[in-house]
Structure formats: C-alpha cells, structure tokens
Amino acid sequence: MGFNLEETISLLTRTPAAFDVLLRDLPEMWTLRNEGEGTWSVSDVIGHLIYCERTDWLPRVKVILEFGETKTFEPFDRWGHAKESQEKSLGDLLHEFSRLRSENLRALRALNLRAEDLSRRGRHPSLGVVTLAELLATWAAHDLTHLHQISRVMAHQYRDAVGPWSQYLGVLQCAGHSSS
Amino acid sequence: MGFNLEETISLLTRTPAAFDVLLRDLPEMWTLRNEGEGTWSVSDVIGHLIYCERTDWLPRVKVILEFGETKTFEPFDRWGHAKESQEKSLGDLLHEFSRLRSENLRALRALNLRAEDLSRRGRHPSLGVVTLAELLATWAAHDLTHLHQISRVMAHQYRDAVGPWSQYLGVLQCAGHSSS
C-alpha cells in the first residue's frame, strides 16, 4: 500500500479524460445542479480541480524542493474557483483541466525525482510537517475524492425518481464527508 | 427532479466509456485490490455491472411490459458475477460491459416507450410494486453508485500514503453504505 510515483502518475494521467468522457455534452440536469445551498455542482467541482492544478499541487512540490520545512505552503482557497466556474462552460472547463494536468505532469516528470526526494519534508499551514510523497499521493486521492463527490451529486438528482430502490443504492446513503 | 428518458439514456450511454478511460491498463494496485475480506475490487464491480446488463435491467423492463404486476421479477444474485470476474482480464470485462450496454440501449430505444408506459407497474421480490420509470432511473443511479464505490475502493489503497491529508479527503471518510 506504499506510495509509488509511476502508479500515481498513471492515475493522474487518466482522470481528466474520464471526467471528459462522462460529462461532456451531458444534459445540464446532471451537471449544473447541486445538493442544496452552499454545495457544489459538477461544474463547480471541475472548476475546483482546475484551481488546484494552478495553485496547489505543483507549486507546493516546488516549495518543498526549494525551501523544505522553512517555508509554509500558501493556504488554499476553497472558493478560489468560483469566478472561473461561473464564466466558463463545462466543456471549456473540462478542456482547461486536461490541458493544465498534461502540462503539470510534464513538469513533474522533468523534475526527475529520485527515491530519496520523496521523503523530503515541507510545511502545511494547518497539517504541519508533510512529505513530498504524501503530497503526490494526495494529488491522486484528491481526484478520486471528487469523482466520488460528482457521482453522489449526480445521483442526488434522481433521489426521488428511483422510488423504493433508494434504500439499495449506496451512493444515496452517502451524506458527504466534509465538503467532498 | 423528475424522471426523463432521454436524460437517463444520455448518462447510461457515457458510463461504460468513462470506466474504460479511467481503468484500462491502470496498474493492478488500483484495480485488483479491495477494501478487505468480502469486499469488491474494481474488477469485481465491472463484473457485477456486466451481470446486471444480462440479468437485471432490460429483462425486468420486459417483464413489466408483458406481465405488469402479475409476475414478480427474478431475484438478483449479488454474487452472480464472481466466476466471470475471476476468469476475464479487466480489459475484457470493460469491453464486454460496453458491448452489452450498447446492445441493451439499442433494444430499449426499439421499444419506443411512450410517456404513459413509464407509469406501468411491476413487482419487485422485496420492494413490492415499482414503476417502469423507477426501474430506468435506478439503472442510471446504479452506474453512479458503482462509480462512487470504485473511487472509494481506489482511494482506500492510498489511505496510508496520503499521511495527515486523510482528514481532508471526503472519500476516505466514506465507510460505504450497504455493499456499494
């Protein structure tokens, strides 16, 4: 169950295309509705993934490599994506997410990380000391947390339509866990 | 939030390709491990989706149209997929799922269901009376419940690797809900 860089990159490479195939040109009933006030639609989630590509993963990798524990990561803005999500179509957001992810994975490979780099330490504003391997594992698991979330947000739109089957559908029992 | 046949078919059309793009040729660490004894791996889930295409959705649609409430659906075997899942590669399972889904959606369209057909009633062995619209809505929501499940099963493999970030990842707080 340990961290493996190639296995991590394999997953990070595939998720943008999987979101694209699932969501592009899907009726807006599935993609623009949320789970109630203050919650995210599918479009908001893709906007958030874009914002993370820009401000979170690779920038933090570079902070660890350059400054180690001496420089705390910039805090992450959970609503930083809001403007872009509202202004762009879902199709454009999906395209932008794929483009940024490819660019960031190219840059990650260009770092030629060695096994010993993976244990280098950085400082998270709330979590304290973290390692580079933990940051990279979280990048992949974060894609999965939002795949988990969008399947729940979409299923929620059919909560009533499924009638008595709702009790058999695990996704409809999921109340969400934190924000996603 | 009501049932809509075209919106339902839109989703059912896309999910097999989304599973394929996400999972094909992914390292086995992600696809062959489960969440512990008696739980399903990603491969088991795709085997289950195949088994449902063969024995559940369209066969039950036909029972409703032909017999209404007078004939109870065949009970569903939750482990009916086990043999096929073990004997086939994940690549073959993904291909089979796509093939069967296309075939079933062609057959569904060929039924030319009218609005009044959607309220026709059938009899589920445990849930009692259900409607055709509820059955079709469940077909789509069931894809989402298993997308929700596989994202959780995969994230579980990195539960330790993410270190202190685990508390921020919603998918790692999800204990599952019933079996999926």
HADDOCK unambig.tbl for C-alpha pairs under 7 A between the chains (distance, minus, plus):
assign (segid A and resid 1 and name CA) (segid B and resid 157 and name CA) 5.81 0.50 0.50
assign (segid A and resid 1 and name CA) (segid B and resid 158 and name CA) 6.45 0.50 0.50
assign (segid A and resid 2 and name CA) (segid B and resid 161 and name CA) 5.87 0.50 0.50
assign (segid A and resid 3 and name CA) (segid B and resid 161 and name CA) 5.51 0.50 0.50
assign (segid A and resid 7 and name CA) (segid B and resid 27 and name CA) 6.20 0.50 0.50
assign (segid A and resid 10 and name CA) (segid B and resid 26 and name CA) 6.45 0.50 0.50
assign (segid A and resid 14 and name CA) (segid B and resid 21 and name CA) 6.62 0.50 0.50
assign (segid A and resid 14 and name CA) (segid B and resid 22 and name CA) 5.37 0.50 0.50
assign (segid A and resid 15 and name CA) (segid B and resid 22 and name CA) 5.98 0.50 0.50
assign (segid A and resid 17 and name CA) (segid B and resid 21 and name CA) 6.64 0.50 0.50
assign (segid A and resid 18 and name CA) (segid B and resid 18 and name CA) 4.87 0.50 0.50
assign (segid A and resid 18 and name CA) (segid B and resid 21 and name CA) 5.34 0.50 0.50
assign (segid A and resid 18 and name CA) (segid B and resid 22 and name CA) 5.18 0.50 0.50
assign (segid A and resid 21 and name CA) (segid B and resid 14 and name CA) 6.62 0.50 0.50
assign (segid A and resid 21 and name CA) (segid B and resid 17 and name CA) 6.64 0.50 0.50
assign (segid A and resid 21 and name CA) (segid B and resid 18 and name CA) 5.34 0.50 0.50
assign (segid A and resid 22 and name CA) (segid B and resid 14 and name CA) 5.38 0.50 0.50
assign (segid A and resid 22 and name CA) (segid B and resid 15 and name CA) 5.98 0.50 0.50
assign (segid A and resid 22 and name CA) (segid B and resid 18 and name CA) 5.19 0.50 0.50
assign (segid A and resid 26 and name CA) (segid B and resid 10 and name CA) 6.44 0.50 0.50
assign (segid A and resid 27 and name CA) (segid B and resid 7 and name CA) 6.20 0.50 0.50
assign (segid A and resid 127 and name CA) (segid B and resid 164 and name CA) 6.51 0.50 0.50
assign (segid A and resid 134 and name CA) (segid B and resid 161 and name CA) 5.76 0.50 0.50
assign (segid A and resid 134 and name CA) (segid B and resid 162 and name CA) 4.46 0.50 0.50
assign (segid A and resid 134 and name CA) (segid B and resid 163 and name CA) 5.68 0.50 0.50
assign (segid A and resid 135 and name CA) (segid B and resid 162 and name CA) 6.78 0.50 0.50
assign (segid A and resid 137 and name CA) (segid B and resid 158 and name CA) 6.75 0.50 0.50
assign (segid A and resid 137 and name CA) (segid B and resid 161 and name CA) 5.99 0.50 0.50
assign (segid A and resid 137 and name CA) (segid B and resid 162 and name CA) 5.24 0.50 0.50
assign (segid A and resid 138 and name CA) (segid B and resid 162 and name CA) 5.13 0.50 0.50
assign (segid A and resid 138 and name CA) (segid B and resid 165 and name CA) 6.81 0.50 0.50
assign (segid A and resid 141 and name CA) (segid B and resid 155 and name CA) 5.40 0.50 0.50
assign (segid A and resid 141 and name CA) (segid B and resid 158 and name CA) 6.94 0.50 0.50
assign (segid A and resid 142 and name CA) (segid B and resid 169 and name CA) 6.63 0.50 0.50
assign (segid A and resid 144 and name CA) (segid B and resid 151 and name CA) 5.14 0.50 0.50
assign (segid A and resid 144 and name CA) (segid B and resid 155 and name CA) 6.17 0.50 0.50
assign (segid A and resid 145 and name CA) (segid B and resid 169 and name CA) 6.15 0.50 0.50
assign (segid A and resid 145 and name CA) (segid B and resid 170 and name CA) 5.93 0.50 0.50
assign (segid A and resid 145 and name CA) (segid B and resid 171 and name CA) 4.73 0.50 0.50
assign (segid A and resid 147 and name CA) (segid B and resid 151 and name CA) 6.32 0.50 0.50
assign (segid A and resid 148 and name CA) (segid B and resid 148 and name CA) 4.59 0.50 0.50
assign (segid A and resid 148 and name CA) (segid B and resid 151 and name CA) 5.53 0.50 0.50
assign (segid A and resid 148 and name CA) (segid B and resid 152 and name CA) 6.78 0.50 0.50
assign (segid A and resid 148 and name CA) (segid B and resid 171 and name CA) 6.40 0.50 0.50
assign (segid A and resid 151 and name CA) (segid B and resid 144 and name CA) 5.14 0.50 0.50
assign (segid A and resid 151 and name CA) (segid B and resid 147 and name CA) 6.32 0.50 0.50
assign (segid A and resid 151 and name CA) (segid B and resid 148 and name CA) 5.51 0.50 0.50
assign (segid A and resid 152 and name CA) (segid B and resid 148 and name CA) 6.77 0.50 0.50
assign (segid A and resid 155 and name CA) (segid B and resid 141 and name CA) 5.40 0.50 0.50
assign (segid A and resid 155 and name CA) (segid B and resid 144 and name CA) 6.16 0.50 0.50
assign (segid A and resid 157 and name CA) (segid B and resid 1 and name CA) 5.81 0.50 0.50
assign (segid A and resid 158 and name CA) (segid B and resid 1 and name CA) 6.47 0.50 0.50
assign (segid A and resid 158 and name CA) (segid B and resid 137 and name CA) 6.76 0.50 0.50
assign (segid A and resid 158 and name CA) (segid B and resid 141 and name CA) 6.93 0.50 0.50
assign (segid A and resid 161 and name CA) (segid B and resid 2 and name CA) 5.87 0.50 0.50
assign (segid A and resid 161 and name CA) (segid B and resid 3 and name CA) 5.51 0.50 0.50
assign (segid A and resid 161 and name CA) (segid B and resid 134 and name CA) 5.74 0.50 0.50
assign (segid A and resid 161 and name CA) (segid B and resid 137 and name CA) 5.99 0.50 0.50
assign (segid A and resid 162 and name CA) (segid B and resid 134 and name CA) 4.46 0.50 0.50
assign (segid A and resid 162 and name CA) (segid B and resid 135 and name CA) 6.79 0.50 0.50
assign (segid A and resid 162 and name CA) (segid B and resid 137 and name CA) 5.23 0.50 0.50
assign (segid A and resid 162 and name CA) (segid B and resid 138 and name CA) 5.13 0.50 0.50
assign (segid A and resid 163 and name CA) (segid B and resid 134 and name CA) 5.68 0.50 0.50
assign (segid A and resid 164 and name CA) (segid B and resid 127 and name CA) 6.51 0.50 0.50
assign (segid A and resid 165 and name CA) (segid B and resid 138 and name CA) 6.81 0.50 0.50
assign (segid A and resid 169 and name CA) (segid B and resid 142 and name CA) 6.63 0.50 0.50
assign (segid A and resid 169 and name CA) (segid B and resid 145 and name CA) 6.16 0.50 0.50
assign (segid A and resid 170 and name CA) (segid B and resid 145 and name CA) 5.93 0.50 0.50
assign (segid A and resid 170 and name CA) (segid B and resid 176 and name CA) 6.85 0.50 0.50
assign (segid A and resid 170 and name CA) (segid B and resid 177 and name CA) 4.60 0.50 0.50
assign (segid A and resid 170 and name CA) (segid B and resid 178 and name CA) 5.72 0.50 0.50
assign (segid A and resid 170 and name CA) (segid B and resid 179 and name CA) 6.87 0.50 0.50
assign (segid A and resid 170 and name CA) (segid B and resid 180 and name CA) 5.01 0.50 0.50
assign (segid A and resid 171 and name CA) (segid B and resid 145 and name CA) 4.75 0.50 0.50
assign (segid A and resid 171 and name CA) (segid B and resid 148 and name CA) 6.41 0.50 0.50
assign (segid A and resid 173 and name CA) (segid B and resid 177 and name CA) 6.00 0.50 0.50
assign (segid A and resid 174 and name CA) (segid B and resid 177 and name CA) 6.78 0.50 0.50
assign (segid A and resid 176 and name CA) (segid B and resid 170 and name CA) 6.87 0.50 0.50
assign (segid A and resid 177 and name CA) (segid B and resid 170 and name CA) 4.62 0.50 0.50
assign (segid A and resid 177 and name CA) (segid B and resid 173 and name CA) 6.05 0.50 0.50
assign (segid A and resid 177 and name CA) (segid B and resid 174 and name CA) 6.84 0.50 0.50
assign (segid A and resid 178 and name CA) (segid B and resid 170 and name CA) 5.78 0.50 0.50
assign (segid A and resid 179 and name CA) (segid B and resid 170 and name CA) 6.93 0.50 0.50
assign (segid A and resid 180 and name CA) (segid B and resid 170 and name CA) 5.05 0.50 0.50
